[in-house]
Amino acid sequence: MASIAPSILSADFGRLAEEVRAVTAGGADLVHVDVMDGRFVPPITIGPIVVAAIRRATHLPLDVHLMIDTPERQVDEFVRAGANGLTVHVEAARDVPALLAAIAQHGARRGLALNPPTSLDAVRPFVHAIDLLLVMSVNPGWGGQPFVDGSLEKLAAARRLRSETGARFVIEVDGGIKPHNAAEALAAGADVLVAGSAIFESADYAATIRSLRGA
């Protein structure tokens, strides 16, 4: 069964704690937190202080996605703020093995993300050092974007890579996930669905989460 990770990028930040509590009560499995620095991607979102506030609002694991330059500088801050997992971009990491080792040393789940144009070959050397592979199905930066063509094929290739190598990472997909395409993403290989606008723009968070999981 799929795990559902609501992305707070689409939540109402004016009442963020209430939004996080609502998706927690609605059956979410994790809370996905998009951190952007205005350098790796144009927008600027949040930092460790907000992650700490989210931590106080839910018992769910915090799935923190660092869309930032030099992520190695921020591992300690975000883990201390309450992140259970840190996902970093293979395109941004200067020394991927060292960065993954640092995340593990802090007791957090190790994730690697890759953008739509980036080949899976970029993560192949690290498949036994990660707990999660995040396949971006939009170009990172803004919520509400449509699902990028070719993402299903990349999910299927990620599943083949996992099988061929005997690796044990979870496959997560982020971007453009809606109830109408969730089943396709799961069939292609996703284990975790990140959904932002699909959930936070719906009238009933719990019903939308059930719909996504049921797909």
Sequence and secondary structure as in RCSB ss.txt:
>XXXX:A:sequence
MASIAPSILSADFGRLAEEVRAVTAGGADLVHVDVMDGRFVPPITIGPIVVAAIRRATHLPLDVHLMIDTPERQV
DEFVRAGANGLTVHVEAARDVPALLAAIAQHGARRGLALNPPTSLDAVRPFVHAIDLLLVMSVNPGWGGQPFVDG
SLEKLAAARRLRSETGARFVIEVDGGIKPHNAAEALAAGADVLVAGSAIFESADYAATIRSLRGA
>XXXX:A:secstr
  EEEEBGGGS GGGHHHHHHHHHHTT S EEEEEEBSSSSS B   HHHHHHHHHH SS EEEEEE SSGGGTH
HHHHHHT SEEEEETTT SSHHHHHHHHHHTT EEEEEE TTS GGGTGGGGGG SEEEEESS TT TT    TT
HHHHHHHHHHHHHHHT   EEEEESS  TTTHHHHHHHT SEEEESHHHHTSS HHHHHHHHHH 
